[in-house]
Amino acid sequence: MKSTKKQLAFNMGTTFTRQVGVTAFQLLFTMLLARYLGKENYGFYALALMLPQLLMKVLNMGMGPSLVYYLARDEISFAMGFRRILSATLWLTIIGLILENVVIHFFGEKILPGVPSEVLFVAAFLFPILLLQELLPNLLLGIQKFKEYNLSYAVFPLVSLITAWILLNYVGIEVHFAIIAFALGQLASVIWLILLSLRVIRKNRDQHSQEVSWAQLFSYSWKIHTSNIIGFLNYRIDIFLINLLSSAATVGVYFIAVQIVEKLWLLSQAVNTAIFPHLSGKYKRNSKDTSVTEILGSATFMVTAITALLLALLGASIIKVFFGVAYLDSAPVLLILLPGILASSVGRLLSNDFSARGRPMLNVYVGLATVTINVLANLYFIPRMGAEGAAWATTLSYGVNLFIKLGIYQILVGIPFWRVLLPGRNMLQLLKEVLGNRENQPHIKDMEDKE
């Protein structure tokens, strides 16, 4: 039986490996669309996806993280969680499609000027697929079936890539074909997740756990949900404002830089995926050990910083080779975004730590402050600097976000904030243990479950 420490490392490793593979296909998909569509049409594609993605983030009610939280604590069964997702999706789809059509019909030209209405209507029907793709993987994550969880994300980029290549090569170079390719990939992933979930339910039919009510589910989820909405706004408001204050072509330039630098999140996403159910169960046992967050935070920060430096040196060449000379304007945008991406890699880990402690409202308060800074900075910088101005606004907001969270973490646990950023005693002791092949060091004993 694997120890908790070894299992956590295995979960992070498999998740990271999956993300690298998925990222490769996503980059190929992005490269294909960018080259075929051109800057303006690629900007339309990015803008059209914003509406269903935003509504999905607004209407998903934070059910995903809430299910992970209660499944990890063994307070709801897998089968009940699956039924809750299907029931919620049915009602939310009706609401979402009505809202999308109202927004497009009455406000589309005002909030998304220049984007063809037929493209927006095609993208609108992505909503229920995106909702299921958002919620279903959390069931597997909650019971820590990482192999199945990771496989579920490997489906859609491959299907989308193949479909986009066929449509753009043999049917026509149109924005709505790119959206259809994206949609078919997501649909294939959802079908896979449903079949996988049904198989898990059949295998665990006799298992029973205390069932969390809708009221209990939402008492936690609304706090996570509010934080996620704010986070999504902070993440995507720049694209909306660039189109509003500049042009769709500028959106295309900016979005290419974003698509590249976001790959620096691969390590932090793998860590966050594995750490949330682990910490949720751990803090339920009232553990005071903070070594997991410190070790993984400092390791994530250092590795991401080194990778960011390499990307800074190679960024322009990568853009030229993979996306073409037309997108070289994205190179300075990429450089400006790098410090912000580095800051957010640790900031997200701290957000998961707060949520696992049952304190998700801390993320809401920090998010409100940083999204306000982001909007104001975008309004100031974009008219003056275009895509580069949006990049400065993003980096500024992510930096402030991390600064505040580090202060909160120090107050919560009573340790110096720099131990989440730089290798400290826990990291050095862990390295000694690994290199010396010693086990059960006192400082990390809390990381092991008693068998």
Buried (B, 14 or more C-beta within 10 A) or exposed (E): EEBBBEBBBBBBEBBBEBBEBBBEBBBBBBBBBBBBBBBBBBBBBBBBBBBBBBBBBBBBBBBBBBBBBBBBBBBBBBBBBBEBBEEBBEEBBEEBBEBBBEBBEEEBEEBBEBBBEEBBBBBBBBBBBBBBBBBBBBBBBBBBBBEBBBBBBBBBBBBBBBBBBEBBEEEEEBBBBBBBBBBBBBBBBBEBBBEBBEEBBEEEEEEEBEBBEEEBBBEBBBBBBBBBBBBBBBBBBBBBBBBBBBBBBBBBBBBBBBBBBBBBBBBBBBBBBBBBBBBBBBBBEEEEBBBBBBBBBBBBBBBBBEBBEEBBEEBBEBBBEBBBEBBBBBBBBBBBBBBBBBBBBBBBBBBBBBBBBEBBBBBBEBBBBBBBBBBEBBBEBBEEBBBBBBBBBBBBBBBBBBBBBBEBBBEBBEBEBEBBBEBBEBBEBBEEBEEEEEEEBEEBEBBBBEE
